[in-house]
Amino acid sequence: MKTTRRFSGDDTPITGAADVPCRPGNPALDDIPEDADPLTVHLLTLIRLNPGIVQFRTDADTLVRMTPDDKRLLLADIQKALGMKPVGRVIKP
Amino acid sequence: MIAPQDLGLPERIRLLRCPAGEAEDANLVWLTRELAEEGIDKVWWPDVAVKKEVKRKETDWNWKWVEYAGFVRAKLGQFGYAWAAQTADRAVQGAIIYRINDLSYLEEGAPAVYCDYLATAPRNRAWLATDPCYTKVGTGLLTLAVTHSYLLGMGGRLNLISKDDERTVSWYKKYGFQETGQEMAGMLVLELTPEQAARHLPIEP
């Protein structure tokens, strides 16, 4: 008889299908420009969500104008200051 | 088009090929409308030979990923993310859509990521396919969203709505989610706290 080996996690459920909840978004992120690129959104979100730790006085417009490399450096500096550890390139089971 | 590594996120998830369990990585790519249509909507359900009544028991049997992929930018705006796990043969093994601007249900004011949609291809579901192709697709995609939450300073906090059945809820609880006591559209709202999220983060040694 053929058997199939099963692994823990085989039954990964499907989520979604409910109507999207009409919850207002996080008000701390209200001032992030709608047309900002993903890296800027990432950076600004990190700054806005950690106001007690990140003392950053540059406004959003200035951040938008920074080069991608500068944004990445700033991002890494802030994450380090927040005590975050670097994540790997692969998510392993 | 953004790539996960542009944001410092992992760029691949490690899957296990059935039945022996060899490791095989899938690339994480942005879920465009085109990829959603060609890689999911047109192939996921037609590819798996199951009776219609069995198929209809699956929550996502009639999902339109092409619409959801469009919905990310149209409705979630700059806070929405849609990723697909794509193996070397270009097949989409699973997909996830989440937003980064939600709030916790357990701790007032705490920021959280909210998972809108998560699914693994029907051909990978052991209860549908005679010979499932891969496992760990959904787990990997969920961990991607948890990692995104971590990198934004939310500690990995993530919430989602789960079908209220034993198999589904017990799977999420095994991952570390807890019930919030909230319901939405007859489904349970579950949340992963930073304490539980820490177990899953792909932190470099």
Interface residues (C-beta under 8 A of the other chain):
Chain A: T4 R5 R6 F7 G9 D10 D11 T12 P13 I14 T15 G16 A17 A18 D19 V20 P21 R23 G25 N26 A28 L29 I32 P33 E34 D35 A36 P38 L39 V41 H42 T45 L46 L49 N50 R72 L75 A76 Q79 L82 M84 K85 P86 V87 G88 R89 V90 I91 K92 P93
Chain B: I2 Q5 D6 L7 G8 L9 P10 E11 R12 I13 R14 L15 L16 C18 P19 A20 G21 D25 E58 T59 D60 W63 K75 G77 Q78 F79 I97 R99 I100 N101 D102 L103 P111 Y114 C115 D116 Y117 L118 A119 T120 R125 A126 W127 D131 P132 T135 K136 V137 G138 T139 G140 L142 T143 L144 T147 Y150 L151 L152 G153 M154 L160 I161 S162 K163 R167 T168 W171 Y172 M184 A185 G186 M187 L201 P202 I203 E204
